[in-house]
């Protein structure tokens, strides 16, 4: 069975073990209020999804 000739650094080992991508999630604009929203998510500001109300948001005064 082959063995490594040189030791891999901790940084190289840890890079191999990562299972995520370090990217900024793509944002879209809410059709109802115009705030920035991640794709396939309910708008945190107004509670709409694809232009329709998905959840009831309380109005803070």
Buried (B, 14 or more C-beta within 10 A) or exposed (E): EEEEEEEEEEEEEEEEEEEEEEEEEEEEEBBBEEEEBEEEEBBEBBBBBEEEEEEEBEEEE
